[in-house]
Amino acid sequence: MLTLVLIDHVVGREDVVGSGATERALENWFGPLSAAGFASQIYGIANVLL
């Protein structure tokens, strides 16, 4: 569910602070990411940290 919310409300939006920098950082590490891939990476990081 969180992945779907991230895709709809965070990925690709310019007004979300830090999303562009986070996406670039993850793409440097994992290579090009689709919207679903970026949201999945954020979800995975949140699971590890929380």
Gaussian input, Z-matrix of N, CA and C with variables (Angstrom, degrees):
# hf/3-21g

backbone

0 1
 N
 C     1     B1
 C     2     B2     1     A1
 N     3     B3     2     A2     1     D1
 C     4     B4     3     A3     2     D2
 C     5     B5     4     A4     3     D3
 N     6     B6     5     A5     4     D4
 C     7     B7     6     A6     5     D5
 C     8     B8     7     A7     6     D6
 N     9     B9     8     A8     7     D7
 C    10    B10     9     A9     8     D8
 C    11    B11    10    A10     9     D9
 N    12    B12    11    A11    10    D10
 C    13    B13    12    A12    11    D11
 C    14    B14    13    A13    12    D12
 N    15    B15    14    A14    13    D13
 C    16    B16    15    A15    14    D14
 C    17    B17    16    A16    15    D15
 N    18    B18    17    A17    16    D16
 C    19    B19    18    A18    17    D17
 C    20    B20    19    A19    18    D18
 N    21    B21    20    A20    19    D19
 C    22    B22    21    A21    20    D20
 C    23    B23    22    A22    21    D21
 N    24    B24    23    A23    22    D22
 C    25    B25    24    A24    23    D23
 C    26    B26    25    A25    24    D24
 N    27    B27    26    A26    25    D25
 C    28    B28    27    A27    26    D26
 C    29    B29    28    A28    27    D27
 N    30    B30    29    A29    28    D28
 C    31    B31    30    A30    29    D29
 C    32    B32    31    A31    30    D30
 N    33    B33    32    A32    31    D31
 C    34    B34    33    A33    32    D32
 C    35    B35    34    A34    33    D33
 N    36    B36    35    A35    34    D34
 C    37    B37    36    A36    35    D35
 C    38    B38    37    A37    36    D36
 N    39    B39    38    A38    37    D37
 C    40    B40    39    A39    38    D38
 C    41    B41    40    A40    39    D39
 N    42    B42    41    A41    40    D40
 C    43    B43    42    A42    41    D41
 C    44    B44    43    A43    42    D42
 N    45    B45    44    A44    43    D43
 C    46    B46    45    A45    44    D44
 C    47    B47    46    A46    45    D45
 N    48    B48    47    A47    46    D46
 C    49    B49    48    A48    47    D47
 C    50    B50    49    A49    48    D48
 N    51    B51    50    A50    49    D49
 C    52    B52    51    A51    50    D50
 C    53    B53    52    A52    51    D51
 N    54    B54    53    A53    52    D52
 C    55    B55    54    A54    53    D53
 C    56    B56    55    A55    54    D54
 N    57    B57    56    A56    55    D55
 C    58    B58    57    A57    56    D56
 C    59    B59    58    A58    57    D57
 N    60    B60    59    A59    58    D58
 C    61    B61    60    A60    59    D59
 C    62    B62    61    A61    60    D60
 N    63    B63    62    A62    61    D61
 C    64    B64    63    A63    62    D62
 C    65    B65    64    A64    63    D63
 N    66    B66    65    A65    64    D64
 C    67    B67    66    A66    65    D65
 C    68    B68    67    A67    66    D66
 N    69    B69    68    A68    67    D67
 C    70    B70    69    A69    68    D68
 C    71    B71    70    A70    69    D69
 N    72    B72    71    A71    70    D70
 C    73    B73    72    A72    71    D71
 C    74    B74    73    A73    72    D72
 N    75    B75    74    A74    73    D73
 C    76    B76    75    A75    74    D74
 C    77    B77    76    A76    75    D75
 N    78    B78    77    A77    76    D76
 C    79    B79    78    A78    77    D77
 C    80    B80    79    A79    78    D78
 N    81    B81    80    A80    79    D79
 C    82    B82    81    A81    80    D80
 C    83    B83    82    A82    81    D81
 N    84    B84    83    A83    82    D82
 C    85    B85    84    A84    83    D83
 C    86    B86    85    A85    84    D84
 N    87    B87    86    A86    85    D85
 C    88    B88    87    A87    86    D86
 C    89    B89    88    A88    87    D87
 N    90    B90    89    A89    88    D88
 C    91    B91    90    A90    89    D89
 C    92    B92    91    A91    90    D90
 N    93    B93    92    A92    91    D91
 C    94    B94    93    A93    92    D92
 C    95    B95    94    A94    93    D93
 N    96    B96    95    A95    94    D94
 C    97    B97    96    A96    95    D95
 C    98    B98    97    A97    96    D96
 N    99    B99    98    A98    97    D97
 C   100   B100    99    A99    98    D98
 C   101   B101   100   A100    99    D99
 N   102   B102   101   A101   100   D100
 C   103   B103   102   A102   101   D101
 C   104   B104   103   A103   102   D102
 N   105   B105   104   A104   103   D103
 C   106   B106   105   A105   104   D104
 C   107   B107   106   A106   105   D105
 N   108   B108   107   A107   106   D106
 C   109   B109   108   A108   107   D107
 C   110   B110   109   A109   108   D108
 N   111   B111   110   A110   109   D109
 C   112   B112   111   A111   110   D110
 C   113   B113   112   A112   111   D111
 N   114   B114   113   A113   112   D112
 C   115   B115   114   A114   113   D113
 C   116   B116   115   A115   114   D114
 N   117   B117   116   A116   115   D115
 C   118   B118   117   A117   116   D116
 C   119   B119   118   A118   117   D117
 N   120   B120   119   A119   118   D118
 C   121   B121   120   A120   119   D119
 C   122   B122   121   A121   120   D120
 N   123   B123   122   A122   121   D121
 C   124   B124   123   A123   122   D122
 C   125   B125   124   A124   123   D123
 N   126   B126   125   A125   124   D124
 C   127   B127   126   A126   125   D125
 C   128   B128   127   A127   126   D126
 N   129   B129   128   A128   127   D127
 C   130   B130   129   A129   128   D128
 C   131   B131   130   A130   129   D129
 N   132   B132   131   A131   130   D130
 C   133   B133   132   A132   131   D131
 C   134   B134   133   A133   132   D132
 N   135   B135   134   A134   133   D133
 C   136   B136   135   A135   134   D134
 C   137   B137   136   A136   135   D135
 N   138   B138   137   A137   136   D136
 C   139   B139   138   A138   137   D137
 C   140   B140   139   A139   138   D138
 N   141   B141   140   A140   139   D139
 C   142   B142   141   A141   140   D140
 C   143   B143   142   A142   141   D141
 N   144   B144   143   A143   142   D142
 C   145   B145   144   A144   143   D143
 C   146   B146   145   A145   144   D144
 N   147   B147   146   A146   145   D145
 C   148   B148   147   A147   146   D146
 C   149   B149   148   A148   147   D147

   B1=1.4475
   B2=1.5253
   B3=1.3325
   B4=1.4602
   B5=1.5202
   B6=1.3086
   B7=1.4625
   B8=1.5213
   B9=1.3112
   B10=1.4685
   B11=1.5199
   B12=1.3194
   B13=1.4703
   B14=1.5234
   B15=1.3306
   B16=1.4601
   B17=1.5177
   B18=1.3274
   B19=1.4631
   B20=1.5207
   B21=1.3262
   B22=1.4606
   B23=1.5204
   B24=1.3243
   B25=1.4591
   B26=1.5194
   B27=1.3171
   B28=1.4646
   B29=1.5183
   B30=1.3159
   B31=1.4624
   B32=1.5281
   B33=1.3369
   B34=1.4544
   B35=1.5166
   B36=1.3085
   B37=1.4638
   B38=1.5163
   B39=1.3088
   B40=1.4590
   B41=1.5215
   B42=1.3253
   B43=1.4645
   B44=1.5268
   B45=1.3275
   B46=1.4600
   B47=1.5289
   B48=1.3170
   B49=1.4573
   B50=1.5289
   B51=1.3239
   B52=1.4531
   B53=1.5090
   B54=1.3190
   B55=1.4652
   B56=1.5273
   B57=1.3209
   B58=1.4593
   B59=1.5177
   B60=1.3311
   B61=1.4656
   B62=1.5212
   B63=1.3133
   B64=1.4642
   B65=1.5228
   B66=1.3233
   B67=1.4668
   B68=1.5308
   B69=1.3302
   B70=1.4622
   B71=1.5277
   B72=1.3333
   B73=1.4640
   B74=1.5255
   B75=1.3211
   B76=1.4608
   B77=1.5242
   B78=1.3363
   B79=1.4636
   B80=1.5279
   B81=1.3297
   B82=1.4653
   B83=1.5202
   B84=1.3045
   B85=1.4627
   B86=1.5319
   B87=1.3493
   B88=1.4659
   B89=1.5204
   B90=1.3134
   B91=1.4586
   B92=1.5217
   B93=1.3340
   B94=1.4611
   B95=1.5270
   B96=1.3432
   B97=1.4645
   B98=1.5186
   B99=1.3080
   B100=1.4581
   B101=1.5255
   B102=1.3142
   B103=1.4640
   B104=1.5233
   B105=1.3095
   B106=1.4695
   B107=1.5232
   B108=1.3218
   B109=1.4591
   B110=1.5155
   B111=1.3293
   B112=1.4670
   B113=1.5282
   B114=1.3179
   B115=1.4604
   B116=1.5297
   B117=1.3092
   B118=1.4648
   B119=1.5232
   B120=1.3231
   B121=1.4571
   B122=1.5299
   B123=1.3286
   B124=1.4680
   B125=1.5269
   B126=1.3174
   B127=1.4613
   B128=1.5299
   B129=1.3189
   B130=1.4678
   B131=1.5167
   B132=1.3161
   B133=1.4708
   B134=1.5163
   B135=1.3222
   B136=1.4635
   B137=1.5221
   B138=1.3265
   B139=1.4642
   B140=1.5108
   B141=1.3111
   B142=1.4550
   B143=1.5254
   B144=1.3291
   B145=1.4519
   B146=1.5239
   B147=1.3092
   B148=1.4582
   B149=1.4749
   A1=110.53
   A2=116.75
   A3=119.79
   A4=111.05
   A5=117.41
   A6=120.93
   A7=110.74
   A8=118.02
   A9=121.26
   A10=111.49
   A11=117.23
   A12=120.91
   A13=109.94
   A14=117.70
   A15=121.05
   A16=111.15
   A17=117.01
   A18=120.40
   A19=110.36
   A20=117.88
   A21=121.33
   A22=113.41
   A23=118.70
   A24=120.34
   A25=115.88
   A26=119.58
   A27=120.66
   A28=112.66
   A29=116.65
   A30=121.62
   A31=110.23
   A32=115.37
   A33=120.77
   A34=115.59
   A35=118.46
   A36=120.79
   A37=109.27
   A38=115.73
   A39=121.15
   A40=112.55
   A41=118.47
   A42=120.75
   A43=114.15
   A44=118.33
   A45=122.03
   A46=107.83
   A47=116.31
   A48=121.90
   A49=110.19
   A50=116.12
   A51=121.65
   A52=115.89
   A53=118.56
   A54=118.44
   A55=111.65
   A56=117.29
   A57=119.93
   A58=112.13
   A59=116.20
   A60=120.44
   A61=111.14
   A62=116.57
   A63=120.68
   A64=110.61
   A65=116.21
   A66=119.75
   A67=110.17
   A68=117.93
   A69=120.47
   A70=111.31
   A71=117.02
   A72=120.39
   A73=111.26
   A74=116.80
   A75=119.85
   A76=111.66
   A77=117.10
   A78=119.64
   A79=110.97
   A80=118.05
   A81=120.15
   A82=110.56
   A83=117.18
   A84=122.04
   A85=112.27
   A86=116.90
   A87=121.43
   A88=114.71
   A89=118.61
   A90=121.45
   A91=109.96
   A92=117.16
   A93=120.66
   A94=111.89
   A95=115.38
   A96=121.27
   A97=110.25
   A98=116.42
   A99=121.07
   A100=107.95
   A101=117.14
   A102=120.50
   A103=110.48
   A104=116.93
   A105=120.58
   A106=110.97
   A107=116.94
   A108=120.54
   A109=112.22
   A110=116.71
   A111=121.44
   A112=110.31
   A113=116.88
   A114=120.83
   A115=110.68
   A116=117.46
   A117=120.71
   A118=111.67
   A119=117.03
   A120=120.17
   A121=111.04
   A122=117.09
   A123=120.63
   A124=110.12
   A125=116.64
   A126=121.32
   A127=110.81
   A128=116.52
   A129=120.67
   A130=112.14
   A131=117.39
   A132=121.05
   A133=110.37
   A134=117.57
   A135=120.52
   A136=111.07
   A137=117.84
   A138=120.70
   A139=111.99
   A140=118.09
   A141=121.63
   A142=109.99
   A143=117.45
   A144=121.37
   A145=113.32
   A146=116.75
   A147=119.33
   A148=108.00
   D1=-43.32
   D2=179.92
   D3=-61.17
   D4=-37.71
   D5=179.49
   D6=-61.23
   D7=-42.02
   D8=178.78
   D9=-65.69
   D10=-40.16
   D11=177.67
   D12=-64.32
   D13=-42.12
   D14=178.30
   D15=-61.11
   D16=-43.10
   D17=179.90
   D18=-62.23
   D19=-42.41
   D20=-176.77
   D21=-75.38
   D22=-35.64
   D23=-168.96
   D24=-114.64
   D25=-10.83
   D26=-176.45
   D27=-121.24
   D28=-49.80
   D29=-172.45
   D30=-66.92
   D31=127.87
   D32=175.79
   D33=82.51
   D34=1.58
   D35=179.22
   D36=-97.65
   D37=134.75
   D38=-178.24
   D39=-81.87
   D40=-20.39
   D41=-175.85
   D42=-86.88
   D43=-1.36
   D44=177.48
   D45=-90.40
   D46=113.30
   D47=-175.22
   D48=-64.39
   D49=126.74
   D50=175.37
   D51=89.13
   D52=-9.86
   D53=-177.35
   D54=-68.83
   D55=-37.96
   D56=179.13
   D57=-66.09
   D58=-44.72
   D59=179.01
   D60=-65.29
   D61=-39.66
   D62=178.47
   D63=-65.02
   D64=-42.27
   D65=179.82
   D66=-64.14
   D67=-43.74
   D68=178.76
   D69=-62.67
   D70=-41.23
   D71=179.33
   D72=-63.31
   D73=-43.76
   D74=179.24
   D75=-68.23
   D76=-35.61
   D77=178.09
   D78=-68.96
   D79=-31.70
   D80=174.90
   D81=-64.98
   D82=-33.34
   D83=-177.83
   D84=-83.51
   D85=-45.59
   D86=-172.43
   D87=-106.98
   D88=-9.25
   D89=-175.30
   D90=93.86
   D91=-176.18
   D92=-177.87
   D93=-56.59
   D94=135.72
   D95=-178.91
   D96=-120.92
   D97=139.36
   D98=170.40
   D99=-78.12
   D100=175.55
   D101=177.90
   D102=-61.20
   D103=-42.35
   D104=179.07
   D105=-67.96
   D106=-37.20
   D107=178.29
   D108=-66.05
   D109=-42.01
   D110=177.63
   D111=-63.44
   D112=-45.60
   D113=178.86
   D114=-63.42
   D115=-37.92
   D116=178.70
   D117=-66.50
   D118=-38.05
   D119=177.15
   D120=-64.38
   D121=-42.90
   D122=177.46
   D123=-62.20
   D124=-43.24
   D125=178.21
   D126=-60.08
   D127=-44.74
   D128=179.29
   D129=-63.24
   D130=-42.07
   D131=177.96
   D132=-64.41
   D133=-41.02
   D134=178.58
   D135=-63.31
   D136=-37.70
   D137=178.38
   D138=-66.30
   D139=-36.74
   D140=179.82
   D141=-70.92
   D142=-41.70
   D143=-175.46
   D144=-77.91
   D145=-29.94
   D146=-177.45
   D147=-100.46

